[in-house]
Amino acid sequence: MVSAGLTISPGLAEELLAHARAEVPNEACGLLSGDEVSGRATAYHPARNAEQSPYVYTVHPDDLLRIVLRIDDDGEDLVAIFHSHTHTPAVPSPTDRRQARYPGAFYLLASLSDPDATPAQALRAWRITDGESRDVPLHIG
């Protein structure tokens, strides 16, 4: 049974937001690894946004291959796919829902619309299947 919620540490949450803020004006992206069954992500693997865009992201193919091989070599699972929204809420856009290709992974979004937001305020977790998204619990702790 796969977890209904995603769990990340406070340090990992801060790392995600730091990467997202460093990539402004463009969306940031990366993958999180850990244990798929428990839904606990233990490592963040930042990637380049191949689109270099503030409106859309694609994990750079070279980074995707390198990261997926590393996750496999480490004996971990791909737990979540992360990206930021530079000016909008942490809700999957129609493009995000249309381009989602990993129904077993969580989609973790960060909103940068409020520069003073804490990780608990800026981050939200989702499941996206067949173009439909549903909010899932995100535990930071």
GURO-792701 format. One line per field, with one value per residue: residue number from 1; residue in three letters; x, y, z of N, C-alpha, C in turn. Coordinates in Angstrom, 2 decimals, m for minus. Example, Ala and Ser with C-alpha at 12.3 -4.5 7.8 and 13.67 -1.06 7.14 Angstrom:
<rs>
pos: (1:2)
code: (ALA:SER)
neast: (13.19:12.85)
nnorth: (m5.69:m2.25)
nup: (7.80:7.08)
caeast: (12.30:13.67)
canorth: (m4.50:m1.06)
caup: (7.80:7.14)
ceast: (13.20:12.90)
cnorth: (m3.30:0.03)
cup: (7.80:7.87)
</rs>
This chain:
<rs>
pos: (1:2:3:4:5:6:7:8:9:10:11:12:13:14:15:16:17:18:19:20:21:22:23:24:25:26:27:28:29:30:31:32:33:34:35:36:37:38:39:40:41:42:43:44:45:46:47:48:49:50:51:52:53:54:55:56:57:58:59:60:61:62:63:64:65:66:67:68:69:70:71:72:73:74:75:76:77:78:79:80:81:82:83:84:85:86:87:88:89:90:91:92:93:94:95:96:97:98:99:100:101:102:103:104:105:106:107:108:109:110:111:112:113:114:115:116:117:118:119:120:121:122:123:124:125:126:127:128:129:130:131:132:133:134:135:136:137:138:139:140:141)
code: (MET:VAL:SER:ALA:GLY:LEU:THR:ILE:SER:PRO:GLY:LEU:ALA:GLU:GLU:LEU:LEU:ALA:HIS:ALA:ARG:ALA:GLU:VAL:PRO:ASN:GLU:ALA:CYS:GLY:LEU:LEU:SER:GLY:ASP:GLU:VAL:SER:GLY:ARG:ALA:THR:ALA:TYR:HIS:PRO:ALA:ARG:ASN:ALA:GLU:GLN:SER:PRO:TYR:VAL:TYR:THR:VAL:HIS:PRO:ASP:ASP:LEU:LEU:ARG:ILE:VAL:LEU:ARG:ILE:ASP:ASP:ASP:GLY:GLU:ASP:LEU:VAL:ALA:ILE:PHE:HIS:SER:HIS:THR:HIS:THR:PRO:ALA:VAL:PRO:SER:PRO:THR:ASP:ARG:ARG:GLN:ALA:ARG:TYR:PRO:GLY:ALA:PHE:TYR:LEU:LEU:ALA:SER:LEU:SER:ASP:PRO:ASP:ALA:THR:PRO:ALA:GLN:ALA:LEU:ARG:ALA:TRP:ARG:ILE:THR:ASP:GLY:GLU:SER:ARG:ASP:VAL:PRO:LEU:HIS:ILE:GLY)
neast: (0.85:0.65:1.63:m0.74:m0.04:2.62:5.80:8.29:11.42:12.01:14.41:14.73:12.49:13.20:15.42:14.22:12.69:14.75:16.13:14.08:13.73:16.25:16.23:14.51:13.94:12.73:10.89:11.73:12.97:13.04:13.83:12.63:13.82:13.44:11.44:8.95:6.72:6.19:5.94:7.84:10.15:13.60:15.77:16.75:17.07:18.20:17.40:18.00:15.86:14.78:13.29:13.77:12.00:9.54:7.01:6.59:7.88:10.40:12.10:15.46:16.61:19.18:19.75:17.57:18.06:20.56:19.83:17.77:19.18:21.01:19.26:18.28:20.72:21.28:19.43:16.93:13.61:11.86:10.13:8.84:8.07:9.24:8.39:8.39:6.09:6.20:4.59:2.06:m0.43:0.45:m0.67:m1.50:m1.20:m3.19:m1.38:0.57:m0.97:m1.62:0.90:1.87:3.45:3.98:2.20:2.52:4.10:4.38:3.47:5.08:4.64:5.77:4.85:5.85:4.68:4.30:6.87:7.64:6.61:6.38:7.79:5.62:3.50:4.05:4.43:2.80:1.36:0.52:m1.37:m1.35:m3.23:m4.14:m4.61:m6.03:m5.96:m5.35:m5.33:m3.08:m2.12:0.62:3.32:5.53:8.19)
nnorth: (m1.19:2.12:5.21:7.71:10.28:12.75:12.99:15.15:16.38:19.27:20.52:19.62:20.78:23.49:23.46:22.96:25.32:27.20:26.51:27.01:29.79:30.68:30.23:32.07:34.38:32.12:28.97:26.49:23.10:19.57:16.32:14.15:11.71:8.60:6.64:5.03:3.56:4.38:7.05:8.87:11.31:11.65:12.85:15.53:16.20:18.53:19.89:21.08:23.39:22.71:24.31:26.89:28.90:31.14:30.13:27.44:24.10:21.68:18.89:18.77:16.58:15.28:15.65:14.30:11.60:11.18:11.64:9.74:7.36:7.58:7.53:4.94:3.49:4.08:2.56:3.56:5.01:6.87:9.43:11.94:14.65:17.81:21.24:24.82:27.57:30.74:33.03:32.25:30.29:27.19:25.10:22.61:23.56:23.70:22.90:21.58:19.41:18.16:17.38:15.61:12.60:10.55:8.74:7.37:8.92:11.61:15.00:17.84:21.11:24.48:27.70:30.90:33.29:34.74:36.18:35.91:33.61:30.67:27.31:25.55:27.10:27.66:25.28:22.53:19.30:16.92:14.46:13.40:12.08:10.80:13.39:14.60:16.25:15.84:17.11:16.19:15.12:16.94:16.46:18.09:17.39)
nup: (0.00:m0.95:0.45:1.51:1.95:1.83:3.34:4.52:5.77:7.91:7.14:4.50:3.35:3.56:1.87:m0.62:m0.97:m0.98:m3.33:m5.20:m4.88:m5.66:m8.37:m9.49:m12.09:m13.17:m13.16:m10.79:m10.57:m9.70:m8.31:m5.72:m3.54:m1.72:0.36:m1.22:m0.31:2.36:1.87:2.55:1.82:1.52:0.34:m1.79:m5.20:m7.10:m10.31:m13.66:m15.25:m18.28:m19.92:m19.10:m18.05:m16.64:m16.51:m17.13:m16.74:m17.47:m16.55:m17.15:m19.66:m19.45:m16.74:m15.63:m16.35:m15.04:m12.34:m11.87:m12.26:m10.15:m7.92:m8.18:m7.94:m5.29:m4.06:m3.53:m3.89:m6.42:m5.15:m5.25:m7.48:m7.95:m8.38:m8.85:m8.61:m9.78:m9.41:m8.75:m6.93:m5.20:m6.85:m9.16:m12.52:m15.57:m17.58:m16.02:m15.10:m17.51:m18.46:m16.59:m15.91:m14.17:m12.35:m9.94:m8.36:m5.99:m6.54:m5.81:m5.04:m4.97:m3.99:m4.83:m4.50:m2.16:m0.65:2.02:2.99:4.97:4.78:5.32:4.52:1.85:0.42:m1.20:m1.60:m4.13:m5.99:m9.28:m11.76:m14.84:m15.85:m13.83:m10.71:m7.21:m3.97:m1.44:1.89:3.28:5.24:7.29:9.00)
caeast: (0.00:1.42:1.17:m1.68:0.56:4.06:6.51:9.65:11.99:12.08:15.60:14.44:11.54:13.97:16.26:13.36:12.37:15.99:16.36:13.05:14.02:17.48:15.95:13.66:12.51:12.22:10.46:12.74:12.45:13.94:13.20:12.87:13.93:13.21:10.68:7.64:5.66:5.85:5.73:8.86:11.24:14.76:16.82:16.33:18.01:17.83:17.64:17.84:14.62:15.16:12.52:14.25:10.79:8.80:5.64:6.53:9.15:10.71:13.37:16.42:16.77:20.45:19.60:16.61:18.75:21.57:19.18:17.07:20.20:21.54:18.23:18.30:21.98:21.20:18.41:15.78:12.51:11.43:8.96:8.11:8.58:9.09:8.62:7.88:5.30:6.83:3.63:0.73:m0.49:1.06:m1.75:m1.12:m1.83:m3.62:m0.18:1.14:m1.82:m1.51:2.24:2.23:3.67:4.37:1.06:2.93:4.87:3.75:3.90:5.27:4.72:6.07:4.42:6.73:3.90:4.54:8.29:7.85:5.89:7.12:7.59:4.28:2.57:4.41:4.49:1.62:1.58:m0.57:m1.31:m1.92:m3.49:m5.02:m4.94:m6.79:m5.12:m6.01:m4.50:m2.79:m1.44:2.06:3.82:6.89:8.63)
canorth: (0.00:3.35:6.25:8.72:11.59:12.93:13.50:15.66:17.02:20.74:20.89:19.35:21.82:24.72:23.27:23.13:26.74:27.92:26.26:27.72:31.23:30.93:30.11:33.18:34.45:30.89:27.89:25.51:21.74:18.53:15.07:13.74:10.26:8.09:5.39:5.21:2.93:5.23:8.42:9.75:11.74:11.91:13.58:16.34:16.20:19.64:19.71:22.28:23.52:22.77:25.38:28.18:29.69:31.41:29.63:26.00:23.43:20.33:18.46:18.58:15.13:14.78:15.61:13.24:10.32:11.13:11.55:8.46:6.32:7.72:7.05:3.48:3.01:4.24:1.65:4.34:5.17:8.22:9.69:13.15:15.56:19.15:22.45:26.03:28.54:31.99:34.07:31.69:29.32:25.86:24.26:22.22:24.28:22.78:22.34:20.60:18.21:17.52:16.84:14.67:11.27:9.60:8.68:6.82:9.91:12.84:16.24:18.80:22.44:25.62:28.99:31.99:34.53:35.46:35.94:35.65:32.38:29.55:26.11:25.01:27.94:27.73:23.96:21.65:18.02:16.50:13.30:13.74:10.87:11.01:14.80:15.08:16.41:15.88:17.56:15.15:15.69:17.15:16.52:18.60:17.05)
caup: (0.00:m1.05:1.38:1.02:2.18:1.65:4.51:4.31:6.96:7.82:6.36:3.09:2.94:3.38:0.68:m1.79:m1.14:m1.34:m4.75:m5.94:m4.83:m6.41:m9.81:m9.96:m12.42:m13.77:m12.29:m10.40:m10.58:m9.22:m7.88:m4.35:m3.37:m0.37:0.43:m1.85:0.47:3.50:1.43:3.15:0.95:2.37:m0.39:m2.92:m6.31:m7.97:m11.75:m14.48:m16.00:m19.69:m20.56:m18.61:m18.17:m15.40:m16.64:m17.38:m16.44:m17.92:m15.98:m18.25:m19.89:m18.90:m15.29:m15.32:m16.43:m13.97:m11.04:m11.76:m12.06:m8.77:m7.00:m8.30:m7.36:m3.84:m3.54:m3.09:m4.84:m6.79:m4.30:m5.64:m8.50:m7.40:m9.15:m8.23:m9.35:m9.39:m9.05:m8.56:m5.83:m5.37:m7.37:m10.53:m13.62:m16.63:m18.22:m15.08:m15.10:m18.83:m18.68:m15.52:m16.48:m13.12:m11.42:m8.66:m7.61:m5.53:m7.17:m4.73:m5.63:m4.09:m4.47:m4.43:m4.57:m0.91:m0.35:3.44:3.36:5.54:3.97:5.51:3.76:0.43:m0.22:m1.21:m2.29:m5.01:m6.86:m10.58:m12.53:m16.00:m15.99:m12.67:m9.53:m5.90:m2.87:m0.46:3.06:3.32:6.62:7.40:10.34)
ceast: (0.88:0.78:0.22:m1.11:2.05:4.66:7.91:10.12:11.94:13.28:15.39:13.48:12.27:14.84:15.44:13.06:13.61:16.28:15.35:13.35:15.27:17.25:15.07:14.48:11.92:11.72:11.64:12.12:13.51:13.12:13.55:12.87:13.72:12.50:9.26:6.50:5.22:5.52:6.72:9.97:12.41:15.87:16.20:17.45:17.61:18.19:17.52:16.46:15.01:14.44:13.04:13.12:10.17:7.40:5.52:7.89:9.20:12.05:14.30:16.69:18.07:20.37:18.66:17.29:19.75:20.91:18.48:18.06:20.78:20.54:18.22:19.56:21.97:20.15:17.18:14.72:12.39:10.13:8.15:8.85:8.23:9.20:7.96:6.98:5.76:5.83:2.23:0.74:0.14:m0.02:m1.38:m1.92:m2.38:m2.44:0.46:0.34:m1.70:m0.17:2.68:2.30:3.97:3.25:1.41:3.68:3.97:4.27:3.91:5.50:5.01:5.54:5.37:6.00:4.04:5.99:8.58:7.17:6.84:6.96:6.18:3.24:2.80:4.31:3.16:1.93:0.31:m0.31:m1.96:m2.00:m4.48:m5.51:m5.74:m5.86:m5.96:m4.96:m4.31:m2.06:0.07:2.45:5.26:7.32:9.35)
cnorth: (1.24:4.41:7.24:10.12:11.58:13.53:13.93:16.31:18.54:21.20:20.70:20.41:23.14:24.65:23.47:24.60:27.55:27.74:27.04:29.22:31.57:30.91:31.23:34.02:33.16:29.90:26.97:24.13:20.76:17.32:14.80:12.22:9.88:6.77:5.61:4.68:3.82:6.66:9.40:10.02:12.15:12.69:14.35:16.38:17.33:19.34:21.05:22.24:23.72:23.89:26.77:29.22:29.96:30.80:28.12:25.39:22.08:19.99:18.15:17.09:14.55:14.65:14.48:11.88:10.16:10.91:10.20:7.32:6.38:7.20:5.53:2.89:3.07:3.32:2.36:4.36:6.63:8.46:10.89:13.91:16.96:20.20:23.64:26.79:29.91:33.05:33.56:30.69:27.98:24.84:23.88:23.00:23.26:22.13:21.29:19.30:17.44:16.82:15.84:13.25:10.19:9.50:8.10:7.80:11.03:13.98:17.28:20.17:23.47:26.88:30.06:33.33:35.37:35.19:35.62:34.36:31.35:28.35:25.53:25.81:27.86:26.40:23.22:20.41:17.59:15.11:13.74:12.44:11.19:12.45:15.40:15.17:16.37:16.21:16.39:15.77:15.81:17.33:17.00:18.36:15.75)
cup: (0.00:m0.17:0.72:1.16:2.00:2.91:4.11:5.60:6.80:6.99:4.87:2.55:2.68:2.13:m0.60:m2.04:m1.53:m2.83:m5.59:m6.00:m5.64:m7.92:m10.37:m10.94:m13.00:m12.72:m12.02:m10.47:m10.07:m8.78:m6.42:m4.27:m1.91:m0.45:m0.07:m0.98:1.64:3.09:2.03:2.13:1.84:1.66:m1.55:m3.95:m7.26:m9.42:m12.45:m15.15:m17.47:m20.43:m20.21:m18.70:m16.80:m15.41:m16.79:m17.04:m17.16:m17.28:m17.15:m18.43:m19.34:m17.38:m14.88:m15.32:m15.28:m12.61:m10.85:m11.55:m10.66:m7.75:m7.00:m7.66:m5.83:m3.21:m3.02:m4.19:m5.23:m6.04:m4.80:m6.72:m8.01:m8.49:m8.45:m9.19:m8.86:m8.91:m8.74:m7.41:m6.21:m5.73:m8.79:m11.58:m14.63:m17.35:m17.32:m15.12:m16.41:m19.01:m17.61:m16.09:m15.44:m12.08:m10.06:m7.78:m7.09:m6.40:m6.06:m5.37:m4.56:m4.75:m3.93:m4.45:m3.30:m0.50:1.11:3.91:3.95:4.62:4.11:4.74:2.26:m0.30:m0.12:m2.02:m3.02:m5.57:m8.17:m11.40:m13.63:m16.10:m14.84:m11.46:m8.27:m4.84:m1.90:0.73:2.87:4.76:6.59:8.84:10.43)
</rs>
